[in-house]
């Protein structure tokens, strides 16, 4: 089923999935509102399908909104402040939850608390509003983001949706994040998308990596042997879209490409596409000096495969990182 149509109302929260290193100071999370789309369902031109999206002005959220809008003309965008979330969500057929404070910064105890609280607070509020909706106004679908950090890190293991959670800080965040989403009413179809490193133009990991390569200063971070579980922006948006409209999409679904790579290979491919060498590695101690404990995000990785998406027949537009980079750049 295709979704197309017109936009009714919008708002946004910070997107949850920037994991490349950031050398600036963190911005506090904004908990202002939710984005609400009113769209026509192509299979039923007499009815409307309404989708509420948190994190709608983030890296993934912006592209998702474009995907939902399709090729038609739309009358405009309206902000729904947090006090109006109830009206927005309770008049929606589906909700997509993408909000959370970015993790690519130096982790102080305060920032670590915000990273966790921003995800759990928003998810809890969304779930609470869904659960308290009158039966006739309750959304039928909740697609809620989580992250591959759930699995912890390893250079040797392969993780799919059946793998256990890790024991580090990010795994703890993801477990609590997902547990909150799982409290949604059982008659609401829940799809939890564990998102990897998203590659796309004008944001995400590449926005921080490309300037370094253009200055001939690009190279692997740390050993380069850590796994890099990535996905093209178009593919993660299409996966979320499918989770909205396809009733087979339920439970945990890994949002990663089928061919993860070592970070050294990722950097070599990026250097080739840009016509720049990937020869200057960034040592562990330098990253730790800048990012502290947050350096674990880029110094350690996990090899995650999208077993559930492949089982469901999802077709990846960009299964290989070289093709994804060529298209993006």
C-alpha positions, 0 to 999 in steps of 0.5 A, spaced: 500 500 500 502 506 498 501 512 502 500 519 498 496 525 500 497 532 503 500 534 510 495 537 515 500 539 521 507 538 523 512 539 529 519 536 531 524 534 536 531 532 535 533 526 531 536 520 535 541 517 530 547 521 529 553 517 532 559 520 528 564 524 533 562 531 534 567 536 537 563 541 539 559 542 545 552 539 545 545 542 544 540 541 549 534 536 547 528 540 544 522 537 547 517 542 543 512 537 539 510 532 534 510 532 527 503 530 524 502 528 517 495 528 514 495 523 508 491 520 503 491 512 502 492 510 495 487 504 496 482 508 499 481 515 496 475 516 501 479 516 507 485 519 510 491 516 514 494 521 519 501 519 521 504 523 527 512 523 527 517 525 533 524 527 531 521 530 524 526 535 523 532 531 524 536 527 519 531 521 518 525 525 520 526 530 514 527 525 509 521 521 512 516 527 511 518 527 504 517 520 503 510 521 506 509 527 502 510 523 495 510 527 489 504 531 490 503 539 492 502 540 500 498 546 503 503 547 508 506 545 515 504 547 522 507 546 529 504 542 534 507 544 541 507 539 546 501 541 549 497 539 543 501 532 542 494 529 545 490 532 539 495 530 534 496 523 536 489 521 538 487 523 531 492 519 528 492 512 525 500 511 526 505 514 530 513 514 528 517 516 534 524 518 532 526 523 537 532 523 542 538 527 544 544 525 539 550 521 542 556 524 538 559 528 544 563 528 550 559 524 555 559 527 562 554 524 567 549 530 566 549 528 558 549 521 559 542 522 563 540 527 558 541 521 552 537 516 556 532 521 559 530 524 552 529 517 549 525 514 555 521 521 556 518 522 549 517 515 548 513 514 555 509 520 553 507 518 546 505 511 549 501 514 554 497 518 549 496 512 545 494 508 551 489 513 553 486 514 547 479 513 546 478 506 542 475 509 536 481 514 536 487 510 538 493 509 533 493 502 530 501 502 529 507 505 533 514 505 529 519 507 534 526 507 533 532 504 537 539 503 535 544 497 534 547 499 540 542 494 544 547 489 542 554 492 545 560 491 541 564 486 538 569 485 533 567 477 532 560 476 533 554 477 528 548 480 531 541 479 529 534 480 532 535 474 536 541 476 539 542 478 547 543 485 549 550 488 551 552 490 558 555 497 556 551 504 557 548 504 550 546 497 551 542 499 557 539 505 554 537 501 548 534 496 553 530 501 557 528 505 551 525 499 548 522 496 554 518 503 554 515 502 547 513 495 549 508 498 554 504 500 548 497 497 548 497 490 545 492 491 540 497 497 537 502 494 532 509 495 534 515 495 530 522 497 533 527 499 528 534 498 531 538 503 527 545 503 525 549 509 522 545 512 517 549 515 511 546 520 507 547 527 504 547 533 509 547 530 515 549 524 519 556 521 520 558 523 513 557 530 514 563 530 519 567 525 515 567 528 508 571 535 510 576 531 514 578 527 507 577 533 503 583 536 507 587 530 506 586 528 513 581 523 513 582 516 515 580 510 520 578 512 527 582 507 532 584 501 529 580 501 523 578 493 525 571 495 528 565 493 525 561 499 521 553 497 521 551 502 516 544 504 512 543 509 506 538 514 508 533 512 503 533 505 505 532 506 513 526 511 510 523 506 506 524 501 511 520 505 516 515 507 511 514 499 510 513 498 517 507 503 517 503 500 511 505 493 512 502 489 517 507 483 517 512 488 520 512 487 527 517 486 533 524 488 533 527 489 526 534 491 525 535 497 520 542 496 517 544 494 510 546 487 509 553 488 508 556 491 514 564 493 513 570 494 517 571 502 519 578 501 515 574 499 509 569 504 510 574 510 510 578 507 504 571 507 500 570 514 502 577 516 500 576 512 493 569 516 492 572 523 494 579 522 490 582 523 497 587 518 500 585 514 507 592 514 510 591 518 517 588 514 522 586 518 528 589 514 534 585 512 540 588 516 545 586 523 541 579 521 541 578 519 548 581 526 550 576 529 546 570 525 547 572 521 553 567 515 554 563 517 548 569 515 544 566 508 545 561 510 540 566 510 534 572 506 537 568 500 538 562 497 533 558 491 532 557 487 526 549 487 525 545 484 520 538 485 518 535 478 518 528 480 519 528 485 514 530 480 509 525 475 511 520 480 510 522 481 503 525 488 504 529 490 498 535 494 499 536 499 494 543 500 497 546 493 499 553 495 498 557 501 502 561 503 495 554 504 491 551 508 497 557 512 497 557 513 490 550 515 490 551 520 496 557 524 493 
